[in-house]
C-alpha cells in the first residue's frame, strides 16, 4: 500500500498550521490552539520518521552498491552489519508513518462507558459476563486507567446481571471501541455432568462519554422515576427510594442506576449513561449516512452481530470481523489482551488507510 500521497498531503499542511497557530495565539483561543498544536506535533513526528525512512533506504542502496565492488571480507562484513541495522529500522518507521497519517478519530481521547450484560445461556452467560468484566478491569488497571463503577448487579450464583463502568485515561476509547458487540463463549460448564459443550452469549456496549455541553437534553423530554434498589433474587437492599430510572421520551432510551445509596448520585450517574447513549445514537446515525454514501461501513461494533468467540476446548479466541485468532485464552481472560487489541487496531488502520488513499484519488 503506497501511503506516500497521504504523507505528502499531510506535510504540505505544515506551514499553514504554523501560520494558524501564530494567529490563534493572539486570540487566546485555548481550544483551537490545543487542536492545532496536536496536529503540528503529528506533522513534525511524521516529517522526522519520513526523512529517516528515506535516509535508511538511501544508505542501504549505497552500502549494497559498495558490497558489489568490495573484495575485502572483513570490510564486507562491516558493511553488511550496517545494512542489517538499517533494515531493522524500516518496519517500525513504516508502522509509525501509517499511524501518523491517519487523522485521529473524534472519540479516541474520550472517557468511555462500558456496559456488560448476559444474553443467551442463563447462569453460564452470567458467569462469563463477570469474567469479561474482570478481564477489562484488570487490563484497565495495567494501563493506568481509572475505573468508576456506575452500576453493578450480581446474579444469584455470583455472576453478573449487568455492570456499567466508566474508564478514564489515555486512548481509552481508541483501544476499547471494538469490544462492542456480542461475545460468544463455548465451554463445558462446571455444573455439566455429561461433558457437553454449552454455548452462551454476552453483550458488551462501549460508549464514548458525552459532556453536558455536547447534547441539549430538555427536562421536559425526560421521564424520571425513583424506586427502591433491589439485589440478587429481587430482595430490597435498602429502605429508601434511591434507584433512578430515566427515560428519554423522544428516543425511547431508558437507563437505570441504583449503585449509590443517594438518589441524587444515582440520577447523576444515570444522566451520564443517558448522554453517552444519545451521543452513540447520534454518531451512529451520522456514520450510517456516511457509509451509505461511501458504501464502506467497517467494524461498526453493532451489538446485533456476533463479533468474537471464546472457545475453551481449543484454547482460542477468534474475532469474526477481522478473521483473527489468538491462543492462551485463560491468560487473556486475566487481562492480557494488549496483543489482541493491537492486532485489531492494525487491521482497522489498514482499512482506514485504504479509504484515505481512495479519497485522495477521487479529489
ZIFENHU-V184270 format. One record per backbone hydrogen bond with DSSP energy under -0.5 kcal/mol. CO is the residue of the C=O (numbers start at 1). NH is the residue of the N-H. E is the energy in kcal/mol with one decimal. If there is no record, write none. Layout:
BEGIN
CO,NH,E  CO,NH,E
END
This chain:
BEGIN
1,3,-0.9  3,7,-2.2  4,8,-2.9  5,9,-2.1  6,10,-2.2  7,11,-2.7  8,12,-1.7  10,13,-1.3  11,14,-1.6  13,17,-2.9  14,18,-2.3  15,19,-2.2  16,20,-2.3  17,21,-2.5  18,22,-1.9  19,23,-1.9  20,24,-2.9  21,25,-2.2  22,26,-0.8  23,26,-0.6  23,27,-0.6  24,27,-1.0  24,28,-1.1  24,29,-1.1  28,30,-1.3  29,33,-2.5  30,34,-2.5  31,35,-2.0  32,36,-2.6  33,37,-2.6  34,38,-2.1  35,39,-1.8  36,40,-2.8  37,41,-2.3  38,42,-2.1  39,43,-2.2  40,44,-2.5  41,45,-2.4  42,46,-2.6  43,47,-2.7  44,48,-2.3  45,49,-2.5  46,50,-2.8  47,51,-2.4  48,52,-2.1  49,53,-2.4  50,54,-2.3  51,55,-2.2  52,56,-2.5  53,57,-2.3  54,58,-2.2  55,59,-2.6  56,60,-2.6  57,61,-2.2  58,62,-2.2  59,63,-2.7  60,64,-2.5  61,65,-1.8  62,66,-2.0  63,67,-2.2  64,68,-1.3  65,69,-0.8  66,69,-0.8  67,70,-0.8  72,76,-2.4  73,77,-2.1  74,78,-1.8  75,79,-2.4  76,80,-2.7  77,81,-2.1  78,82,-1.9  79,83,-2.3  80,84,-2.6  81,85,-2.1  82,86,-2.4  83,87,-2.7  84,88,-1.8  85,89,-0.6  86,89,-1.0  86,90,-0.6  87,90,-1.0  87,91,-0.7  88,92,-0.5  89,93,-1.9  90,94,-2.8  91,95,-2.4  92,96,-2.4  93,97,-2.3  94,98,-2.2  95,99,-1.9  96,100,-2.2  97,101,-2.2  98,102,-0.6  105,108,-1.7  107,110,-2.0  108,173,-0.6  108,174,-1.2  110,173,-0.9  111,209,-3.1  112,114,-0.5  112,167,-3.2  113,207,-3.3  114,165,-2.3  115,205,-2.7  116,163,-1.7  117,203,-2.9  119,122,-0.5  120,201,-3.0  121,124,-1.2  122,126,-1.9  123,127,-2.4  124,128,-2.2  125,129,-2.3  126,130,-1.5  126,160,-2.0  127,131,-1.6  128,132,-2.5  129,133,-2.2  130,134,-2.2  131,135,-2.3  132,136,-2.4  133,137,-2.5  134,138,-2.8  135,139,-2.1  136,140,-2.6  137,141,-2.2  138,142,-2.5  139,143,-1.5  140,145,-2.6  141,144,-1.1  146,168,-2.5  148,166,-3.2  150,259,-0.6  151,164,-3.1  152,154,-0.5  153,161,-3.5  153,162,-1.5  155,158,-1.4  159,155,-2.1  161,118,-0.6  162,153,-2.8  163,116,-2.4  164,150,-2.7  164,151,-2.1  165,114,-3.2  166,148,-2.5  167,112,-2.5  168,146,-3.0  169,172,-1.1  171,175,-1.7  172,176,-2.3  173,177,-2.3  176,179,-2.2  177,180,-1.1  181,183,-0.6  181,204,-2.5  182,184,-0.5  182,307,-2.2  182,308,-1.4  183,202,-2.4  184,310,-3.3  185,200,-2.3  186,312,-2.5  186,313,-0.5  187,189,-0.7  187,198,-3.2  189,192,-1.7  191,193,-0.6  198,187,-2.0  200,185,-2.8  201,119,-2.8  202,183,-3.4  203,117,-2.4  204,181,-2.6  205,115,-2.6  205,207,-0.5  207,113,-3.2  211,214,-1.0  211,215,-0.7  215,217,-1.1  216,218,-0.7  218,221,-1.6  219,222,-1.8  221,249,-2.7  222,224,-0.6  223,225,-0.5  223,247,-2.3  225,245,-3.0  227,243,-2.1  229,237,-1.9  229,238,-0.7  231,234,-2.1  232,235,-1.0  235,231,-3.5  240,229,-0.6  240,242,-1.7  243,227,-2.4  244,257,-2.4  245,225,-2.9  246,255,-2.7  247,223,-2.5  247,249,-0.9  248,252,-2.7  248,253,-0.7  253,248,-3.2  255,246,-2.7  257,244,-2.8  262,266,-2.2  263,267,-2.3  264,268,-2.2  265,269,-2.5  266,270,-2.6  267,271,-2.3  268,272,-1.6  269,273,-2.0  270,274,-2.6  271,275,-2.7  272,276,-1.9  273,277,-2.4  274,278,-2.5  275,279,-2.4  276,280,-2.5  277,281,-2.3  278,282,-2.5  279,283,-2.9  280,284,-2.6  281,285,-2.2  282,286,-2.0  283,287,-2.7  284,288,-2.7  285,289,-1.8  286,290,-2.2  287,291,-3.2  288,292,-2.1  289,293,-1.4  290,294,-2.7  291,295,-3.1  291,296,-0.5  302,305,-1.8  305,182,-2.0  305,307,-0.6  307,320,-2.0  307,321,-0.8  308,184,-3.1  309,311,-0.8  309,318,-2.4  310,186,-2.8  310,312,-0.9  311,316,-2.3  312,315,-1.3  315,328,-0.9  316,311,-2.9  317,326,-2.5  318,309,-2.5  318,320,-0.7  319,323,-0.9  319,324,-1.5  324,319,-3.1  326,317,-3.0  328,332,-1.8  329,333,-2.3  330,334,-0.7  331,334,-0.5  331,336,-1.5  332,335,-1.9  335,337,-1.8  337,341,-2.5  338,342,-2.8  339,343,-2.5  340,344,-2.1  341,345,-2.4  342,346,-2.5  343,347,-2.0  344,348,-2.6  345,349,-2.4  346,350,-1.9  347,351,-1.9  348,352,-2.3  349,353,-2.7  350,354,-2.1  351,355,-1.7  352,356,-2.6  353,357,-2.7  354,358,-2.0  355,359,-2.2  356,360,-1.9  357,361,-2.0  358,362,-1.3  359,363,-0.7  360,363,-0.8
END
